[in-house]
Amino acid sequence: MDELIKTFHIDWKLLIAQVINFAIVLGVLWYFALRPLRKVMDKRTDDITKSLDDAKKIEKRMQDTAIEREQIIIEAKKEAQIIAAQVAEDTEKLREDKLHQTREEINKMGAKAKEDLSSAKEQMVREVKKEISNIIISASEKVIDKNIDAADNQKLIDETLNQVKE
């Protein structure tokens, strides 16, 4: 080995000094460059890992939200159908009620019209009877040539009316 040291002109003192200098430079580089760089790299790795986890959570939430949205849409459609059916039912019921009210009003109007006609008929019959009575009295007076008392008049009127009815 001595030959090797002489061939390559290696100085032990210088070699030891260079090894110590190298160790100092390596220590300084490790302390001021590699350690902070490693911290930054570890932090970056943690951030990337956290971002990936967050992305997975967000993706899961999006899937859950999509499923939830579909369920809400389905429920809203069901409620809309129920409301539409209720509206149709209420409309039909209202139509039936209005139809029933209209029929009742028509029946009332018909009954009132019949009643009015009956009253008018009775009034006409009374007026015709009165007119016929007056004609009969006038004719009787002319025939008899005298006026009879009220009781006889009424008796004569009743007999004549009975004959007219038959």
C-alpha positions as CSV (number, residue, x, y, z in Angstrom):
1,M,0.0,0.0,0.0
2,D,2.9,2.3,0.5
3,E,3.7,1.9,-3.1
4,L,0.2,2.9,-4.0
5,I,0.4,6.0,-1.8
6,K,3.7,6.9,-3.4
7,T,2.5,6.2,-7.0
8,F,-0.5,8.4,-6.7
9,H,1.2,10.9,-4.4
10,I,-1.4,10.7,-1.6
11,D,-0.8,12.8,1.4
12,W,-2.4,11.4,4.6
13,K,-2.8,14.7,6.3
14,L,-4.3,16.2,3.3
15,L,-6.6,13.2,2.8
16,I,-7.8,13.4,6.4
17,A,-8.3,17.1,6.1
18,Q,-10.3,16.6,2.9
19,V,-12.4,13.8,4.5
20,I,-13.1,16.2,7.5
21,N,-14.0,19.0,5.0
22,F,-16.2,16.6,3.1
23,A,-17.9,15.5,6.3
24,I,-18.4,19.2,7.3
25,V,-19.8,20.1,3.9
26,L,-22.0,17.0,3.9
27,G,-23.3,17.9,7.4
28,V,-24.0,21.4,6.4
29,L,-25.7,20.3,3.2
30,W,-27.7,17.8,5.1
31,Y,-28.7,20.2,7.9
32,F,-29.4,23.3,5.7
33,A,-30.4,21.8,2.4
34,L,-31.4,18.1,2.5
35,R,-33.4,18.2,5.8
36,P,-35.5,21.2,4.8
37,L,-35.9,19.7,1.3
38,R,-37.0,16.5,2.8
39,K,-39.5,18.3,5.0
40,V,-40.8,20.1,1.9
41,M,-41.0,16.8,0.0
42,D,-42.7,15.1,2.9
43,K,-45.2,18.0,3.2
44,R,-45.8,17.9,-0.5
45,T,-46.4,14.1,-0.4
46,D,-48.8,14.6,2.5
47,D,-50.6,17.4,0.6
48,I,-50.9,15.2,-2.5
49,T,-52.1,12.3,-0.4
50,K,-54.6,14.6,1.4
51,S,-55.8,16.0,-2.0
52,L,-56.3,12.5,-3.4
53,D,-58.3,11.5,-0.2
54,D,-60.3,14.7,-0.5
55,A,-61.0,14.0,-4.2
56,K,-62.2,10.5,-3.3
57,K,-64.4,12.0,-0.6
58,I,-65.8,14.6,-3.0
59,E,-66.4,11.9,-5.6
60,K,-68.3,9.8,-3.1
61,R,-70.3,12.9,-2.0
62,M,-71.1,13.6,-5.6
63,Q,-72.3,10.0,-6.1
64,D,-74.4,10.2,-2.9
65,T,-75.7,13.6,-4.0
66,A,-76.6,12.2,-7.4
67,I,-78.5,9.3,-5.8
68,E,-80.2,11.7,-3.4
69,R,-81.1,14.0,-6.2
70,E,-82.6,11.1,-8.2
71,Q,-84.6,10.1,-5.1
72,I,-85.8,13.7,-4.6
73,I,-86.9,13.8,-8.3
74,I,-88.7,10.5,-7.9
75,E,-90.5,11.7,-4.8
76,A,-91.3,15.1,-6.4
77,K,-92.8,13.2,-9.4
78,K,-94.9,11.0,-7.0
79,E,-96.1,14.1,-5.1
80,A,-96.9,15.9,-8.4
81,Q,-99.0,12.8,-9.5
82,I,-100.7,12.8,-6.1
83,I,-101.5,16.5,-6.4
84,A,-102.7,16.1,-10.0
85,A,-105.0,13.3,-8.9
86,Q,-106.3,15.3,-6.0
87,V,-106.9,18.3,-8.3
88,A,-108.7,16.1,-10.7
89,E,-110.8,14.6,-7.9
90,D,-111.6,18.0,-6.4
91,T,-112.5,19.3,-9.9
92,E,-114.8,16.3,-10.5
93,K,-116.4,16.8,-7.0
94,L,-116.9,20.5,-7.7
95,R,-118.4,19.8,-11.1
96,E,-120.8,17.2,-9.5
97,D,-121.7,19.8,-6.8
98,K,-122.4,22.5,-9.3
99,L,-124.4,20.0,-11.4
100,H,-126.4,19.0,-8.4
101,Q,-127.0,22.7,-7.5
102,T,-128.1,23.5,-11.0
103,R,-130.5,20.5,-11.1
104,E,-132.0,21.6,-7.8
105,E,-132.4,25.2,-9.1
106,I,-134.0,23.9,-12.3
107,N,-136.4,21.7,-10.2
108,K,-137.2,24.7,-8.0
109,M,-137.8,26.9,-11.0
110,G,-140.0,24.2,-12.6
111,A,-142.0,23.8,-9.4
112,K,-142.4,27.6,-9.1
113,A,-143.4,27.8,-12.7
114,K,-146.0,25.0,-12.2
115,E,-147.2,26.8,-9.0
116,D,-147.4,30.1,-10.9
117,L,-149.3,28.4,-13.8
118,S,-151.6,26.8,-11.3
119,S,-152.2,30.1,-9.6
120,A,-152.8,31.8,-12.9
121,K,-155.2,29.0,-14.0
122,E,-157.1,29.2,-10.7
123,Q,-157.3,33.0,-11.1
124,M,-158.5,32.7,-14.7
125,V,-161.1,30.1,-13.7
126,R,-162.3,32.4,-10.9
127,E,-162.5,35.4,-13.3
128,V,-164.3,33.3,-15.9
129,K,-166.8,32.0,-13.3
130,K,-167.4,35.6,-12.1
131,E,-167.8,36.8,-15.7
132,I,-170.2,33.8,-16.5
133,S,-172.1,34.6,-13.3
134,N,-172.5,38.2,-14.3
135,I,-173.6,37.1,-17.8
136,I,-176.1,34.6,-16.3
137,I,-177.4,37.2,-13.9
138,S,-177.8,39.7,-16.7
139,A,-179.5,37.2,-19.0
140,S,-181.7,36.0,-16.1
141,E,-182.8,39.6,-15.3
142,K,-183.7,40.2,-18.9
143,V,-185.6,36.9,-19.1
144,I,-187.3,37.3,-15.7
145,D,-187.4,41.0,-16.1
146,K,-186.7,41.6,-12.5
147,N,-183.8,41.4,-10.1
148,I,-183.9,38.6,-7.5
149,D,-182.3,38.8,-4.1
150,A,-178.7,37.7,-3.4
151,A,-179.5,34.3,-2.0
152,D,-181.5,33.4,-5.1
153,N,-178.7,34.9,-7.3
154,Q,-176.2,32.6,-5.6
155,K,-178.4,29.6,-5.9
156,L,-179.0,30.3,-9.6
157,I,-175.3,30.8,-10.2
158,D,-174.4,27.6,-8.5
159,E,-176.9,25.6,-10.5
160,T,-175.7,27.1,-13.8
161,L,-172.1,26.5,-12.9
162,N,-172.9,22.8,-12.1
163,Q,-174.6,22.5,-15.5
164,V,-171.6,24.1,-17.2
165,K,-169.1,21.7,-15.5
166,E,-171.0,18.7,-16.6
